[in-house]
Amino acid sequence: MSPTLLQDAIKERILELAAARKWSVNKLAERSGIAPSVLKRTVKPYATVKNTSTELIARICAGLEIPFKEFWNSPLFDDVESRQQQEDEG
């Protein structure tokens, strides 16, 4: 199985946590104090964000009322690599 890009894993984790609460991306953004357009640029199929900041993840965690470390507690992060690692190997 090939490694997953870190940004893709982050995107999937955000969507997974929102879905677990039956929240839309807009509701998650609202609860997290993030503009919906910012979050959509991170998680939607047309996402333009290539490197989600830890600050944004911390705000999402606050909106979800979960500890920051819980965000990373997912099999999605078991085999990830950075975009640079992928480019170096390619």
C-alpha positions as CSV (number, residue, x, y, z in Angstrom):
1,M,0.0,0.0,0.0
2,S,1.4,3.4,-1.0
3,P,1.8,6.2,1.5
4,T,-0.9,8.8,1.7
5,L,0.0,12.5,1.4
6,L,-0.2,14.2,4.8
7,Q,-2.6,16.9,3.4
8,D,-5.0,14.3,2.0
9,A,-5.0,12.5,5.4
10,I,-5.7,15.9,7.2
11,K,-8.6,16.6,4.8
12,E,-10.1,13.1,5.3
13,R,-9.8,13.4,9.1
14,I,-11.6,16.8,9.1
15,L,-14.4,15.4,7.0
16,E,-14.5,12.2,9.1
17,L,-14.8,14.2,12.4
18,A,-17.5,16.5,11.0
19,A,-19.5,13.5,9.6
20,A,-19.3,11.7,13.0
21,R,-21.3,14.7,14.4
22,K,-23.5,14.9,11.3
23,W,-22.1,18.4,10.8
24,S,-21.7,20.1,7.4
25,V,-18.4,21.8,6.6
26,N,-20.2,25.1,7.1
27,K,-21.4,24.1,10.6
28,L,-17.9,22.9,11.5
29,A,-16.4,26.2,10.3
30,E,-19.0,28.2,12.3
31,R,-18.3,26.2,15.4
32,S,-14.6,26.6,14.9
33,G,-14.6,30.4,14.2
34,I,-13.3,29.8,10.7
35,A,-14.7,31.4,7.6
36,P,-16.5,28.6,5.6
37,S,-14.6,29.5,2.5
38,V,-11.3,28.9,4.3
39,L,-12.4,25.4,5.4
40,K,-13.8,24.6,2.0
41,R,-10.5,25.5,0.4
42,T,-9.0,22.8,2.7
43,V,-11.5,19.9,2.4
44,K,-13.5,20.1,-0.8
45,P,-12.6,18.2,-4.0
46,Y,-11.4,21.5,-5.5
47,A,-9.2,22.2,-2.4
48,T,-6.4,24.7,-3.1
49,V,-4.7,24.5,0.4
50,K,-1.5,22.4,0.1
51,N,-0.4,22.7,3.8
52,T,-3.1,23.1,6.5
53,S,-1.7,25.1,9.4
54,T,-1.6,23.7,13.0
55,E,-3.5,26.8,14.0
56,L,-6.4,25.9,11.7
57,I,-6.4,22.3,13.1
58,A,-6.3,23.6,16.7
59,R,-9.3,25.8,15.9
60,I,-11.1,22.9,14.4
61,C,-10.4,20.8,17.5
62,A,-11.8,23.6,19.7
63,G,-14.9,23.7,17.6
64,L,-15.3,19.9,17.9
65,E,-14.4,20.1,21.6
66,I,-11.7,17.5,21.3
67,P,-8.1,17.7,22.5
68,F,-5.6,18.6,19.7
69,K,-3.9,15.2,20.0
70,E,-7.1,13.4,19.4
71,F,-7.2,14.9,15.9
72,W,-4.1,12.9,15.0
73,N,-5.3,9.7,16.7
74,S,-6.5,8.0,13.4
75,P,-5.3,5.2,11.2
76,L,-5.3,7.8,8.4
77,F,-1.9,9.0,9.8
78,D,-0.3,5.6,10.0
79,D,1.5,5.8,6.7
80,V,1.8,9.4,5.5
81,E,4.4,11.3,3.7
82,S,4.9,14.9,2.9
83,R,4.6,16.3,-0.6
84,Q,8.3,16.9,-0.7
85,Q,9.0,13.2,0.2
86,Q,6.8,12.1,-2.6
87,E,8.5,14.5,-5.1
88,D,11.9,13.3,-4.0
89,E,10.9,9.6,-4.6
90,G,9.2,10.3,-7.9
